[in-house]
Amino acid sequence: MPPNMPVALASVLRSRITSRLTDYDLKSKPLLFSCAASSVIPTRWRRPPSLDRLSNDVLIDGVFRYLNVEDILRLRRVSKLYYYLTHEPVIWKRMLRWLRLPFPPLPPSTRYTLENLSNLETERLITRALSLEKTWLSKRLSEGANIPRWEFDTHRLVDTMFPLPGGHYLIASTRNPLHTKYNVTVFSLDNRYGGAVALVDLEIPTKAIQFYAKYGTHHGKRGIYIAYICRNYRRKSDRGRVNISLYSPEYEVDSPVKIVYECTVVHVAFSTLEVLGACEYLPASKEYIEFAQKQGAPFREVHYMKSRSRYSCLSIDDIGGELFLVVAHMPNRIMFKNLGRKQIFTLTLPVVPELRDLTHTIVASRVLAIQRQIMVLRQITETVTEGGQPLHITTMELYNIPYSTTDERITEEAKAVDRAYITTAVPLNFWKITEQCTPEPKDDTVIGELNLRSSAPLPITLFARMGVPPAGDGLFYLVMYPEQVPGNYYPTRWSPTRHRTWDSLPPPPEEKWLYDLQHASFLQQMKAPEGKRYHVLPGSRRTLLYTVDADDRTDDSVIDSIVRYHDVAWDWEKLNTDQVEWRRRVRWMDEVGVERATNQSVQSIVWDETIGRLLLNETDSSKILVYDFARTRKEDWLGRHLPLSIDRSQVPMDEDGDESQDPLGFVTRLTSKFGSLGRLVHS
């Protein structure tokens, strides 16, 4: 009440208003006047019209549906009322159904259906999809702005890493400092306690020189397939003579002891990972370890094979609705193992008739699942032209993948469906091929329910490093564009002016896209700075490059700079035409600021294009640095959304009089007792 109002009149008004306002407290809530009360109070004392007068249901269902993501986030900063209202799950789930964006994939589990998604997870999907492209195209990255960084401790040294698309899980090959014990560890990167937590751990005989992971179902249990290749001793007596794990995985080795190559596939179920990730006990605590041991053995071996010849080009692909292990058996064989059955296909690749006297070696491969073919790149030994100049030939070939309804083992001589030649004056090594980005089979997540993926697959980009350049180093690259089969059409994108609700969307038409060598771009060269050499972290639309010294041939090179290479294949927002023009591409590259990544010796570095996440591990360090190009909401240790909406007077102070970053002392007690949240707890 105004201070100059008579006491008697103020008491009468207070009694009349409180009798009619049952849902509001005059001491802490805004004063909302009813019709009877407003007739008593003078006009100059009435509150002007405000959104606060509307009920929560009217605000959420009638007002917020007309606001975009930026408006919702700005409204959240107005008051506590809107702070809590904008965290309602219905707002973000409704927005998720309406938006047409390249959302990051989710693990194909019922845990991530639209009904089971939490408010934070739904908001994280939307904000990551919107902020990733905006941050990637921002000029501030090239003007010195650093990428947000966080880190976590694995408590072991890391050799290689493999992030699963979407950023939920990370597979890493770890070891102890003495190079005597090696493991494959699964980390959860979206843990409820923040940071990353090691969930399960598998001991392997030697270092994994290659490994691959993919979501899939094994015997009715959905989870993660993990395939890895190891060098092992052919005779156990040679184990103490030389440590073969110290050899580089990038090169063929001439070992003083006889070795054998082993390829193993294991499966870990989501039920185990989700139970451990949602455990109420603190990670690495005694209660947590006892709880983890009660879950039983997390890994189940699916397939094992060994050979004296080298295995390479490891991948797991969905072919015709079934998952296959695909591995190159050097020098000229491709093996396909059905992970759900006993079916095995083996393709023996023939030599090129015109080059039958030269040695053919497989250097890279990629399964084209949409057309049941595999693209194979083979390197031909150096030859000499008539003018005496050296000539290096690489063949690009397409082969059909066999099909059978039985579990018989099929071995056949393959016939190339299409073939192209790449001829250069210098050898091309270390080929990298981007993923095809096909949807996961049997995807029950919200991404699969809403069918938010593009109808057209992305282009496939091939990168290769130059061998022995005259000055500096560079990359060669080419792009394969998908072509639509005649008779189909590209669908019109959803527009808010044409389709007001999700139910009114037209059903997606049946389409078929094919890759062929006739629709590939010409070979292009990307020159590296003088005295430097490029390494590539490939992506279909967003690629990262980093430079090292040209004379540095070690596995743990010192990074000089990190460069973003942007290749716009097409625009999600403006694509409303009946035909995709893949060749109207915009290419540019510049250096980005990545704090603590440059001028450091890096053991392993990987790039997840789906959420814009860069992970790297410094040499002889157990910590993994994580750089997120996409912005997302975070939680505190108690599961509350940050930033918290609390009074500043209630914020506890630390010993120096500053605001405490750990009000409850949770982090302090945890780190002093257990060291870190990333300790391995389950084998």
C-alpha positions in Angstrom: 0.0 0.0 0.0 1.2 3.6 -0.6 2.8 5.1 2.5 0.5 8.1 2.6 -2.8 6.1 2.6 -4.8 6.3 5.8 -4.4 3.3 8.1 -8.2 2.6 8.3 -8.6 2.7 4.5 -5.6 0.5 4.0 -6.9 -2.2 6.5 -10.3 -2.2 4.7 -8.7 -2.7 1.3 -6.4 -5.4 2.6 -9.2 -7.4 4.1 -11.4 -7.1 0.9 -8.6 -8.0 -1.4 -7.2 -11.0 0.6 -10.7 -12.5 0.7 -10.8 -12.6 -3.1 -7.2 -13.5 -3.9 -6.7 -17.1 -2.7 -3.8 -18.0 -5.0 -1.5 -15.1 -4.3 0.4 -13.8 -1.3 0.5 -10.1 -1.0 3.9 -10.1 0.7 5.7 -12.0 -2.1 3.5 -12.1 -5.2 2.4 -9.3 -7.6 -0.8 -7.7 -6.6 -3.6 -8.8 -9.0 -6.8 -6.9 -8.5 -10.2 -8.5 -9.1 -13.1 -6.5 -10.4 -14.6 -5.9 -7.0 -11.2 -4.8 -5.5 -10.4 -2.5 -8.5 -13.7 -0.6 -8.0 -12.6 0.3 -4.4 -8.9 1.3 -5.2 -8.4 4.7 -6.8 -7.4 4.7 -10.5 -3.9 6.1 -9.8 -3.1 3.1 -7.5 -4.1 0.4 -10.0 -1.4 -1.6 -11.8 -1.3 -1.2 -15.6 -2.2 -4.2 -17.8 0.5 -6.9 -17.8 1.2 -10.4 -19.0 1.5 -11.4 -15.3 -2.3 -11.2 -15.0 -2.7 -14.1 -17.4 -2.7 -17.6 -16.0 0.3 -20.0 -16.5 -1.7 -22.1 -18.9 -2.7 -19.2 -21.1 1.0 -18.0 -21.1 2.3 -21.4 -22.0 -0.3 -22.5 -24.5 -1.5 -19.2 -25.9 1.5 -16.8 -25.8 4.7 -18.9 -25.8 3.7 -20.9 -28.9 4.3 -17.7 -31.0 7.8 -17.1 -29.7 11.0 -18.5 -31.2 13.9 -20.0 -29.3 15.7 -16.6 -29.0 12.6 -15.0 -27.6 12.1 -17.8 -25.0 15.7 -17.5 -23.8 15.4 -13.7 -23.5 12.1 -13.9 -21.7 13.7 -16.3 -19.2 15.8 -13.3 -17.9 12.9 -11.0 -17.2 11.7 -12.4 -13.8 11.5 -15.5 -11.7 8.0 -16.2 -13.0 9.2 -16.4 -16.6 12.3 -18.2 -15.5 10.3 -21.1 -14.2 7.7 -21.0 -16.9 10.2 -21.2 -19.8 11.6 -24.4 -18.2 8.3 -26.2 -18.8 9.0 -29.3 -20.9 5.8 -28.8 -23.0 7.3 -25.6 -24.5 10.5 -27.3 -25.8 8.9 -30.5 -26.9 6.3 -28.6 -28.9 9.1 -26.5 -30.5 11.1 -29.7 -31.2 8.1 -31.0 -33.2 7.8 -27.8 -35.2 11.4 -27.0 -36.0 13.1 -28.4 -39.1 16.8 -28.5 -38.2 19.6 -31.0 -38.6 19.3 -32.2 -35.0 22.2 -34.2 -33.5 21.5 -38.0 -33.3 20.5 -39.7 -30.1 21.3 -43.2 -28.9 18.6 -45.5 -30.4 17.0 -46.3 -27.0 13.5 -45.9 -25.6 15.2 -43.7 -23.0 15.2 -40.9 -25.6 11.7 -41.0 -26.9 9.7 -37.8 -26.9 7.8 -38.8 -23.8 10.9 -39.7 -21.8 13.1 -36.8 -22.7 13.7 -34.4 -19.9 13.3 -30.7 -20.2 17.1 -30.2 -20.2 17.7 -32.9 -22.9 15.0 -31.4 -25.1 16.3 -27.9 -24.8 19.9 -29.1 -25.3 18.9 -30.7 -28.6 17.4 -27.5 -29.9 20.1 -25.1 -28.7 22.8 -27.3 -30.0 21.2 -27.5 -33.5 20.7 -23.7 -33.6 24.0 -22.5 -32.1 26.3 -24.9 -33.9 25.8 -23.5 -37.4 25.8 -19.9 -36.0 29.0 -20.4 -34.1 30.7 -22.3 -37.0 30.0 -19.4 -39.4 30.8 -16.7 -36.9 33.6 -14.3 -37.8 34.6 -14.0 -34.1 36.3 -17.4 -34.3 38.9 -16.0 -36.7 39.2 -12.8 -34.8 40.6 -14.4 -31.7 37.5 -15.6 -29.8 38.2 -18.9 -28.1 36.0 -22.0 -28.2 34.5 -22.9 -24.8 36.5 -25.6 -23.2 36.1 -28.1 -20.4 38.2 -31.2 -19.4 38.0 -34.4 -17.5 40.5 -36.9 -16.1 40.5 -40.5 -17.3 43.1 -41.6 -14.7 44.9 -43.5 -17.5 46.9 -42.5 -20.6 44.8 -42.3 -23.8 46.1 -43.7 -27.1 43.1 -43.2 -29.4 39.5 -42.0 -29.1 36.2 -42.6 -31.0 33.2 -40.4 -30.3 29.8 -41.8 -31.1 27.6 -39.4 -33.1 25.6 -37.1 -30.9 28.2 -36.7 -28.1 26.6 -39.0 -25.5 29.4 -41.7 -25.4 33.1 -41.7 -26.0 35.1 -44.9 -26.7 38.8 -44.6 -25.8 41.8 -46.9 -25.9 43.6 -46.4 -22.6 46.8 -47.8 -21.0 49.0 -47.5 -17.9 52.2 -45.5 -18.0 54.4 -48.7 -18.2 52.8 -49.8 -21.5 51.9 -53.2 -19.9 48.1 -53.0 -19.6 45.6 -51.8 -22.2 41.9 -51.2 -22.0 38.9 -50.1 -24.1 36.8 -47.7 -21.9 33.3 -46.3 -22.5 32.8 -42.8 -21.1 29.5 -41.0 -20.6 29.9 -37.4 -21.7 26.4 -36.2 -20.6 26.6 -37.4 -17.0 24.2 -36.1 -14.4 27.1 -35.1 -12.2 28.6 -33.0 -15.1 31.7 -33.6 -17.1 32.4 -37.2 -18.1 32.4 -40.5 -16.2 33.9 -43.9 -17.1 31.2 -46.5 -17.1 32.6 -49.8 -18.3 36.1 -51.1 -19.0 37.4 -54.0 -21.1 41.0 -55.3 -20.9 42.7 -56.2 -24.2 46.0 -58.0 -24.8 47.8 -55.1 -26.6 47.2 -51.6 -27.9 44.2 -51.2 -30.3 45.7 -49.9 -33.5 42.2 -49.4 -35.0 38.7 -49.4 -33.6 35.2 -48.4 -34.5 31.9 -48.2 -32.7 28.2 -48.0 -33.7 24.8 -48.3 -32.1 23.1 -51.6 -32.8 20.9 -54.5 -31.4 22.4 -57.8 -30.4 20.0 -60.7 -29.4 17.2 -58.2 -28.7 19.4 -55.9 -26.5 20.1 -52.4 -27.9 23.6 -51.0 -27.2 26.9 -50.3 -28.7 29.0 -52.5 -30.9 32.8 -51.9 -30.5 35.2 -53.4 -33.0 39.0 -53.2 -32.6 42.1 -54.5 -34.2 45.2 -55.5 -32.2 48.7 -56.8 -33.1 49.5 -59.8 -30.9 52.4 -62.2 -30.5 52.3 -65.4 -32.6 54.3 -67.1 -29.9 53.8 -66.3 -26.2 57.5 -66.7 -25.5 58.2 -63.5 -27.6 56.1 -61.3 -25.2 59.1 -60.3 -23.1 61.5 -59.7 -26.0 59.9 -56.6 -27.6 56.8 -54.6 -26.9 54.9 -54.5 -30.2 52.4 -52.0 -28.8 55.0 -49.3 -29.1 54.9 -49.5 -32.9 53.0 -46.8 -34.8 49.5 -47.9 -35.9 49.7 -45.7 -39.0 52.4 -47.7 -40.7 53.2 -51.3 -41.6 55.9 -52.6 -39.3 58.8 -55.1 -39.7 58.8 -56.6 -36.3 61.7 -58.7 -35.1 59.1 -61.2 -33.7 56.3 -62.9 -35.5 53.0 -61.2 -35.0 49.3 -61.9 -35.7 46.5 -59.5 -36.3 43.3 -60.0 -34.3 39.9 -58.4 -34.9 37.3 -58.5 -32.1 33.8 -57.3 -31.9 32.0 -56.9 -28.5 28.6 -55.5 -27.5 27.6 -53.6 -24.4 23.9 -53.0 -23.7 22.2 -49.6 -23.1 20.5 -51.1 -20.0 23.9 -51.5 -18.3 25.2 -48.1 -19.4 22.0 -46.2 -18.4 21.8 -47.9 -15.0 25.4 -47.0 -14.2 25.0 -43.5 -15.6 21.9 -42.8 -13.5 23.2 -44.4 -10.3 22.5 -42.4 -7.2 25.8 -43.2 -5.7 28.9 -41.0 -6.3 31.2 -42.3 -9.0 34.2 -44.2 -7.7 32.7 -44.6 -4.3 32.6 -47.9 -2.5 28.8 -48.1 -2.9 29.0 -47.3 -6.6 31.6 -50.1 -7.2 29.5 -52.6 -5.4 26.4 -51.5 -7.3 28.4 -51.8 -10.6 29.6 -55.3 -9.8 26.1 -56.5 -9.2 25.2 -55.7 -12.9 27.3 -58.5 -14.2 29.8 -58.6 -17.1 29.0 -55.6 -19.3 30.6 -56.8 -22.5 29.6 -59.8 -24.7 31.9 -61.0 -27.4 30.2 -61.2 -30.8 33.0 -62.1 -33.2 36.7 -62.9 -33.2 39.1 -63.6 -36.0 42.8 -63.5 -36.5 45.2 -63.6 -39.4 48.9 -63.3 -40.2 48.0 -60.8 -42.9 47.2 -57.2 -41.9 43.6 -56.1 -41.2 42.7 -52.5 -42.0 39.8 -50.2 -43.0 37.6 -51.3 -40.1 33.9 -50.2 -39.9 30.5 -51.4 -38.9 27.7 -50.6 -41.4 24.0 -51.2 -41.8 23.5 -53.1 -45.0 19.9 -53.9 -45.9 18.7 -53.5 -42.3 21.4 -55.8 -40.8 24.7 -54.7 -39.2 27.9 -56.0 -40.8 31.5 -55.9 -39.7 33.5 -54.7 -42.7 37.3 -55.1 -42.7 40.0 -55.1 -45.4 42.2 -58.2 -45.4 45.3 -57.1 -47.1 46.3 -56.8 -49.7 43.1 -57.3 -51.9 40.2 -58.8 -49.9 37.2 -57.3 -48.3 35.3 -59.3 -45.6 31.7 -58.8 -44.5 30.6 -60.4 -41.2 26.9 -60.3 -40.3 26.9 -59.5 -36.6 23.4 -61.0 -36.1 24.0 -64.3 -37.9 26.8 -66.6 -39.0 26.9 -65.1 -42.5 30.3 -64.1 -44.0 31.0 -62.7 -47.4 34.5 -62.4 -48.8 35.2 -60.4 -51.9 38.6 -60.9 -53.7 39.3 -57.8 -55.7 40.9 -58.4 -59.2 43.8 -56.5 -60.5 43.2 -53.8 -63.1 43.9 -55.5 -66.6 45.9 -52.6 -67.8 48.1 -52.6 -64.7 48.3 -56.3 -64.0 52.1 -56.2 -63.5 51.9 -53.7 -60.7 51.0 -54.3 -57.0 47.5 -53.3 -55.9 47.0 -52.4 -52.2 43.7 -51.3 -50.5 44.2 -47.9 -48.8 40.6 -47.0 -47.9 37.0 -48.1 -48.3 33.5 -46.9 -47.5 30.2 -48.8 -47.7 27.4 -47.1 -49.7 24.5 -48.7 -47.8 21.7 -47.0 -49.8 22.8 -48.8 -53.0 24.4 -51.9 -51.4 27.8 -51.2 -52.8 31.2 -50.6 -51.4 33.7 -48.0 -52.7 37.3 -49.1 -52.5 40.4 -47.1 -53.1 43.6 -49.0 -54.1 47.1 -47.7 -54.5 49.2 -48.9 -57.4 52.9 -49.1 -57.1 54.9 -46.3 -58.6 55.4 -46.4 -62.4 57.2 -44.2 -64.8 55.8 -42.3 -67.8 57.4 -42.2 -71.3 59.0 -38.9 -70.4 60.7 -40.4 -67.3 58.5 -38.6 -64.8 57.2 -40.6 -61.8 53.5 -41.5 -61.9 51.3 -42.5 -59.0 48.0 -44.1 -59.6 45.0 -44.6 -57.2 41.9 -46.4 -58.4 38.4 -45.6 -57.2 36.1 -48.7 -57.7 32.5 -49.6 -56.9 31.7 -53.2 -56.1 28.3 -54.9 -55.4 28.0 -56.4 -51.9 26.7 -60.1 -52.1 23.3 -61.0 -50.8 22.1 -64.3 -49.4 19.2 -65.5 -47.2 21.2 -68.4 -45.7 24.1 -68.5 -43.3 26.5 -70.0 -45.8 30.0 -68.6 -46.2 30.4 -66.9 -49.7 33.7 -66.2 -51.3 33.7 -64.8 -54.8 35.8 -62.9 -57.3 34.4 -59.4 -57.4 33.7 -57.4 -60.6 34.0 -53.7 -60.6 30.7 -51.9 -61.4 32.5 -48.6 -62.0 36.2 -47.6 -61.9 38.0 -44.2 -62.1 41.7 -43.4 -61.9 43.5 -40.7 -59.9 47.0 -40.0 -61.3 49.4 -37.6 -59.5 53.1 -36.8 -59.6 53.4 -37.4 -55.8 52.0 -40.3 -53.8 48.7 -39.9 -51.9 48.7 -41.4 -48.4 46.4 -41.5 -45.3 43.1 -41.3 -47.1 40.1 -40.1 -45.1 36.5 -40.6 -46.2 33.5 -38.9 -44.5 30.6 -41.0 -43.2 27.5 -41.4 -45.2 25.3 -40.1 -42.3 22.5 -42.7 -42.7 19.9 -43.0 -40.0 20.4 -45.6 -37.4 18.3 -48.8 -37.9 15.3 -49.2 -35.6 15.6 -45.7 -34.2 12.9 -45.2 -31.6 14.2 -41.9 -30.4 12.5 -38.6 -31.0 14.7 -38.1 -34.0 13.3 -41.3 -35.5 9.7 -40.6 -34.5 9.6 -37.1 -36.1 11.7 -38.1 -39.2 13.7 -35.0 -38.9 16.6 -36.2 -41.0 17.2 -35.0 -44.5 15.7 -37.0 -47.4 18.8 -36.5 -49.4 22.2 -37.9 -48.1 25.1 -35.6 -47.7 28.0 -35.6 -50.2 31.0 -37.9 -49.4 34.3 -36.1 -49.3 37.7 -37.9 -49.7 40.9 -36.4 -48.4 44.5 -37.5 -49.0 47.8 -36.2 -47.8 50.6 -35.6 -50.3 53.6 -37.8 -49.9 57.0 -36.1 -50.4 56.3 -32.5 -51.5 59.0 -30.3 -52.9 58.1 -27.5 -50.3 55.7 -27.8 -47.4 52.7 -30.2 -47.7 49.1 -30.1 -48.7 45.9 -32.1 -49.2 44.2 -33.5 -52.2 40.4 -33.9 -52.0 37.4 -34.6 -54.1 33.6 -34.8 -53.5 31.1 -37.5 -54.5 27.6 -36.0 -55.0 24.4 -38.1 -54.6 22.1 -38.2 -57.6 18.4 -38.8 -57.5 16.9 -41.6 -59.5 14.7 -40.2 -62.3 11.0 -40.2 -61.6 11.3 -39.0 -57.9 11.3 -35.5 -56.7 12.8 -33.7 -53.8 10.2 -32.8 -51.2 9.3 -29.2 -50.3 10.6 -28.2 -46.9 8.2 -27.5 -44.1 7.2 -23.8 -43.8 5.3 -22.2 -40.9 3.1 -20.4 -43.3 2.0 -23.5 -45.1 1.8 -26.0 -42.2 0.6 -24.8 -38.9 0.8 -28.1 -37.1 2.8 -31.2 -37.3 -0.2 -33.4 -38.2 -0.8 -31.4 -41.4 2.6 -32.2 -42.8 2.5 -34.2 -46.1 3.9 -37.7 -45.9 7.5 -38.0 -47.1 7.7 -39.4 -50.7 9.6 -42.5 -51.5 13.0 -41.5 -52.8 16.2 -43.1 -53.9 19.6 -41.5 -54.1 22.7 -43.1 -55.7 26.4 -42.3 -55.6 28.4 -42.9 -58.8 31.9 -41.9 -60.0 30.5 -39.8 -62.9 29.1 -37.3 -60.5 32.3 -36.7 -58.5 34.2 -33.4 -58.6 37.6 -33.1 -60.1 40.7 -33.6 -57.9 41.6 -30.4 -56.0 44.6 -29.4 -54.1 44.8 -27.5 -50.8 48.2 -26.1 -50.3 49.7 -26.1 -46.7 51.8 -23.2 -45.4 55.5 -23.4 -46.2 57.3 -25.9 -43.9 54.0 -27.2 -42.5 51.9 -30.3 -43.1 48.1 -30.7 -42.9 46.2 -33.3 -40.9 42.5 -33.6 -41.6 39.5 -34.3 -39.3 36.9 -34.9 -42.0 33.3 -33.8 -42.0 30.6 -33.7 -44.7 29.9 -30.0 -44.2 32.3 -28.9 -41.4 35.9 -30.1 -41.5 38.8 -29.2 -39.2 42.4 -29.2 -40.3 45.5 -28.8 -38.1 49.0 -28.1 -39.1 52.2 -29.6 -37.8 55.8 -29.3 -38.8 56.5 -30.9 -42.2 59.4 -32.9 -40.8 57.4 -34.2 -37.8 56.4 -37.9 -38.6 55.7 -39.0 -35.0 52.3 -40.0 -33.7 52.3 -37.3 -31.1 53.0 -34.2 -33.2 53.0 -30.6 -32.0 50.0 -28.7 -33.3 50.8 -25.3 -34.8 47.3 -24.1 -35.7 43.7 -25.4 -36.1 41.8 -24.3 -39.2 38.1 -24.7 -40.0 37.3 -25.6 -43.6 33.7 -24.8 -44.5 32.1 -26.5 -47.4 28.4 -25.5 -47.8 26.7 -28.4 -49.6 23.3 -26.9 -49.2 21.2 -24.7 -46.9 18.7 -26.3 -44.5 16.7 -23.0 -44.3 16.5 -21.9 -47.9 16.1 -25.3 -49.6 12.7 -25.2 -51.2 13.5 -26.1 -54.8 12.6 -29.4 -56.5 16.2 -30.1 -57.3 19.3 -29.9 -55.2 22.2 -28.1 -56.8 25.1 -29.7 -55.1 27.7 -27.9 -57.1 26.8 -24.4 -55.9 29.2 -24.7 -53.0 30.9 -22.1 -50.9 34.4 -22.9 -49.6 36.5 -20.9 -47.2 39.0 -21.6 -44.5 40.5 -19.7 -41.6 42.3 -20.3 -38.3 40.2 -20.6 -35.1 41.2 -19.9 -31.6 41.4 -23.1 -29.6 43.0 -22.4 -26.2 45.7 -24.9 -25.0 45.4 -26.9 -28.2 48.1 -25.2 -30.2 51.9 -25.5 -29.4 51.1 -28.7 -27.6 52.2 -32.3 -28.3 48.9 -34.2 -28.9 48.6 -37.9 -28.7 45.0 -38.2 -30.0 42.5 -35.7 -31.6 39.0 -36.5 -32.9 36.1 -34.4 -34.2 32.4 -35.0 -33.9 30.7 -33.0 -36.6 27.2 -33.8 -35.5 27.4 -31.6 -32.4 30.6 -29.6 -33.2 32.8 -31.2 -30.5 36.6 -31.4 -30.7 38.4 -33.7 -28.2 42.1 -34.0 -27.8 44.5 -35.6 -25.4 48.0 -34.2 -24.8 51.0 -36.6 -24.8 51.6 -38.4 -21.5 48.5 -36.8 -20.0 45.4 -38.5 -18.6 43.2 -35.5 -19.2 41.0 -35.0 -22.2 40.2 -31.5 -23.4 36.8 -30.9 -24.9 35.9 -27.9 -27.1 32.2 -27.4 -27.9 31.3 -25.2 -30.9 27.6 -25.6 -30.0 26.1 -23.9 -26.9 24.0 -25.8 -24.5 22.4 -25.6 -21.1 24.1 -27.2 -18.1 23.1 -28.5 -14.7 24.8 -28.1 -11.3 25.7 -31.0 -9.0 22.1 -31.2 -7.7 20.5 -31.3 -11.2 19.4 -27.7 -11.2 19.5 -25.7 -14.4 22.2 -23.1 -14.6 22.2 -20.2 -14.2 20.3 -20.5 -10.9 17.5 -18.1 -10.1 18.4 -17.3 -6.5 18.7 -14.2 -4.4 22.3 -12.9 -4.2 21.9 -12.6 -0.4 21.5 -16.4 -0.2 24.8 -17.1 -2.0 27.3 -18.5 0.5 30.8 -16.9 0.5 34.1 -18.6 0.5 37.1 -17.8 2.8 38.1 -14.8 0.7 34.7 -13.2 0.7 33.9 -14.2 -2.9 30.8 -16.0 -4.0 31.3 -19.7 -3.5 31.3 -21.9 -6.7 30.5 -24.9 -4.6 27.9 -23.8 -2.1 27.3 -27.3 -0.6 31.0 -28.3 -0.6 30.0 -31.3 -2.8 33.0 -31.0 -5.2 35.5 -30.4 -2.5 34.4 -33.4 -0.5 34.2 -35.6 -3.6 37.7 -34.8 -5.0 39.4 -35.0 -1.6 38.0 -38.5 -1.0 37.9 -40.1 -4.5 40.2 -37.9 -6.6 37.9 -37.4 -9.6 34.7 -38.4 -11.1 36.4 -40.2 -14.0 37.9 -43.2 -12.2 37.3 -46.6 -13.9 34.9 -48.6 -11.8 33.6 -51.5 -13.8 35.5 -54.3 -15.6 
